[in-house]
């Protein structure tokens, strides 16, 4: 099994996972950057994209956790040499996922205004939120379909095809963003904010079609519904339920942060939107090694090779921390240049550069949490992940946010609270792994 956790094999899985993982934040970041530079009402448009992007990310992250569950179950069966027994599970899992996403979509659309008012959006920002969301939301089920197929590929130890799909989606989104938002002289009038929404939606359609084609052509997984209930569906639903609750807690943190930033004013939520886009980019970049840990963790657990599991966990964690330090080293040198990608407003840039160092300092701690999440998901430890997120949110983030608000720290306080949240998450995962899996490795 030593070749399985070699530097070459880990990076063979991690690097494509990084590329495919950052597709969603790049799609959102492209919208943010292009929209933030609209000549008229650019700052209001940037604020709207930040608010809507946070809300959509919440919906996607809550339900896209089934990707990790599908990946974990398939990789565990692969490690145990029983892959044939689980080939019909993905069809049932995907059907469940899409049905649930459509239900949530239908339930939220009639209450768009109330949702964004709750997030403190007002005036022109609120109107922009509504117009942008009404278009982008229809890509929600498509995103979940793509994530589910990515989970199947991951379970089969293949991160290459998800990378190809993601790259095509990103390139298409960037090209369409510039064409639709700014227009093409003599061909297409500028669509401004709504153009960015259409660009994202079309890109999501393209990625969904490519995902389906490649799954059917490159794997032996069947999407035919054979039987009403696979024996593993119960475990799938329990694990998904745990991650569903976990994601609610996770997104409660992000939405409370958005609400706090929005309440400070338009320039503050615009600056926070830039920071959160960069934070998500860093997160998904580092999470490539979490993806490798997810894939290999499930396989090694299925094979009951605890010694190699322990060695793999140390390696991917070190790689993740190193990458985080490299990203942070670059980012801390060019904060203003990073901000200029998204906005030219001097007030917004001043606010952003004033607190961005907090985002950078915490990247190595973030790596512990992101890589640990991936490993624990692969091993099916979803109950513990649920408890960690709930605890870190309500015993870490919320108290820290209230304290920093009391002292009037504004966005500094928001990001200090997020840092406390990540620290609790990372440390909790390290402690659990040492207590449970090190004794199995040395026993």
JOQUI-V595860 format. One record per helix or strand of 3 or more residues. SS is the DSSP state (helix for helix, strand for strand). FROM is the first residue (numbers start at 1). LEN is the number of residues. If there is no record, write none. Layout:
ss | from | len
SS | FROM | LEN
SS | FROM | LEN
This chain:
ss | from | len
helix | 2 | 4
helix | 7 | 15
helix | 23 | 14
helix | 42 | 22
helix | 66 | 14
helix | 83 | 4
helix | 89 | 21
helix | 112 | 7
helix | 123 | 33
helix | 160 | 23
helix | 192 | 27
helix | 233 | 32
helix | 266 | 37
helix | 306 | 26
helix | 335 | 8
helix | 346 | 16
helix | 363 | 16
helix | 382 | 25
helix | 410 | 33
